[in-house]
Amino acid sequence: MQWRKKWERSWDEVRHCSTACRRRGLKPVDQALQSAIEELLSELPRGSSIGPDDAAQLVGGADWETLTEPARAAARRLTAAGRTEIMQGGRVVDPSTAKGPILIRLT
């Protein structure tokens, strides 16, 4: 989900980018991606990171590429919950403004 000017005063309250997103809710694959991210990170030394593609491959197998964006969304949800951080270029970044490749690590 990307920040929008109209949400400037209420960004902390925004939960869905549209009515379609609100209706969609979380599907089992979304929960599986969140679990995969946490599982992969728990197996690594503290401070290590993974990419969303790693979780997508674990959950999706041969069709993992279709899960790349849902894996990024799962990482954003985990970050919003305070369980992970999203990084780019070795720095922690705001998940709503991160564009391009990201890495995920435990907080």
BATOR-870029 format. One record per residue (C-alpha): x, y negated, z. Coordinates in pm, 1 decimal, always signed. Layout:
BEGIN
u:X&v:Y&w:Z
...
// end
This chain:
BEGIN
u:+0.0&v:+0.0&w:+0.0
u:+137.5&v:-338.9&w:-89.8
u:+94.0&v:-661.7&w:+101.2
u:-156.7&v:-897.5&w:-53.4
u:-186.9&v:-1271.1&w:+0.1
u:-552.6&v:-1238.9&w:+103.0
u:-441.9&v:-1016.4&w:+394.9
u:-189.9&v:-1270.9&w:+525.0
u:-380.0&v:-1350.7&w:+844.5
u:-499.8&v:-997.4&w:+916.2
u:-217.1&v:-770.5&w:+795.0
u:-191.9&v:-583.7&w:+1127.0
u:-558.8&v:-488.9&w:+1097.9
u:-548.8&v:-367.0&w:+735.6
u:-580.9&v:+10.8&w:+718.8
u:-689.5&v:+73.2&w:+358.8
u:-603.1&v:-103.8&w:+35.6
u:-947.9&v:-54.4&w:-112.9
u:-1287.7&v:+103.5&w:-63.7
u:-1168.7&v:+400.1&w:-271.2
u:-877.3&v:+456.8&w:-31.1
u:-1107.4&v:+431.7&w:+269.0
u:-1343.0&v:+691.6&w:+120.6
u:-1058.8&v:+922.4&w:+22.3
u:-929.5&v:+963.3&w:+376.1
u:-648.7&v:+1205.3&w:+453.6
u:-650.0&v:+1535.7&w:+272.1
u:-475.8&v:+1852.7&w:+392.3
u:-184.2&v:+1783.5&w:+156.1
u:-133.4&v:+1444.7&w:+323.2
u:-112.0&v:+1612.5&w:+663.9
u:+121.7&v:+1876.5&w:+518.7
u:+353.3&v:+1605.9&w:+384.4
u:+366.4&v:+1430.1&w:+721.2
u:+444.8&v:+1760.4&w:+891.6
u:+711.2&v:+1840.0&w:+630.8
u:+881.1&v:+1505.0&w:+688.1
u:+887.4&v:+1557.6&w:+1063.8
u:+1002.6&v:+1919.4&w:+1025.7
u:+1286.8&v:+1830.6&w:+789.2
u:+1403.7&v:+1544.0&w:+1010.6
u:+1391.0&v:+1755.4&w:+1326.8
u:+1630.4&v:+2004.4&w:+1167.5
u:+1893.1&v:+1735.9&w:+1096.4
u:+2136.6&v:+1566.3&w:+1335.2
u:+2006.5&v:+1247.5&w:+1498.8
u:+2039.9&v:+949.0&w:+1263.7
u:+2027.2&v:+1158.0&w:+945.6
u:+1772.9&v:+1078.2&w:+678.5
u:+1576.0&v:+1242.2&w:+399.5
u:+1402.8&v:+1117.0&w:+88.4
u:+1029.4&v:+1153.8&w:+29.1
u:+1114.6&v:+1391.3&w:-255.9
u:+1250.1&v:+1641.9&w:-3.0
u:+910.1&v:+1665.7&w:+166.7
u:+732.0&v:+1674.0&w:-170.0
u:+948.0&v:+1968.8&w:-280.2
u:+882.3&v:+2156.0&w:+44.3
u:+504.9&v:+2114.1&w:+15.2
u:+454.4&v:+2115.9&w:-362.3
u:+703.0&v:+2374.2&w:-484.9
u:+732.2&v:+2360.3&w:-864.4
u:+471.4&v:+2080.7&w:-888.2
u:+646.5&v:+1858.2&w:-635.2
u:+673.8&v:+1556.9&w:-865.5
u:+299.1&v:+1489.7&w:-836.3
u:+348.1&v:+1454.4&w:-459.2
u:+620.3&v:+1188.5&w:-468.2
u:+389.3&v:+892.1&w:-406.7
u:+176.6&v:+1078.9&w:-148.6
u:+503.9&v:+1163.3&w:+32.7
u:+597.4&v:+794.1&w:+38.0
u:+251.0&v:+719.1&w:+180.1
u:+302.1&v:+987.0&w:+445.9
u:+632.6&v:+822.3&w:+538.8
u:+458.3&v:+485.2&w:+568.4
u:+193.6&v:+636.7&w:+797.8
u:+462.6&v:+791.1&w:+1018.8
u:+645.2&v:+458.7&w:+1030.0
u:+325.4&v:+275.2&w:+1123.2
u:+281.6&v:+526.8&w:+1406.4
u:+635.1&v:+448.4&w:+1525.5
u:+773.9&v:+797.5&w:+1463.1
u:+1001.5&v:+719.0&w:+1167.5
u:+1182.3&v:+430.8&w:+1000.5
u:+1209.4&v:+359.0&w:+629.8
u:+1548.3&v:+247.5&w:+501.3
u:+1697.7&v:+105.0&w:+184.7
u:+2062.9&v:+29.1&w:+138.6
u:+2140.3&v:+145.2&w:+492.3
u:+1901.1&v:-106.5&w:+650.1
u:+1557.9&v:-57.5&w:+802.2
u:+1296.9&v:-223.9&w:+580.9
u:+928.8&v:-306.7&w:+602.8
u:+747.1&v:-9.7&w:+446.7
u:+484.3&v:-231.5&w:+285.6
u:+745.7&v:-420.1&w:+82.5
u:+990.5&v:-137.2&w:+4.6
u:+1027.3&v:-83.1&w:-369.0
u:+1246.9&v:+176.1&w:-531.8
u:+1426.2&v:+464.2&w:-359.2
u:+1376.7&v:+493.7&w:+15.7
u:+1513.5&v:+711.6&w:+292.7
u:+1328.2&v:+820.3&w:+605.8
u:+1478.4&v:+880.1&w:+950.0
u:+1347.4&v:+938.7&w:+1300.1
u:+1322.0&v:+636.4&w:+1529.1
// end
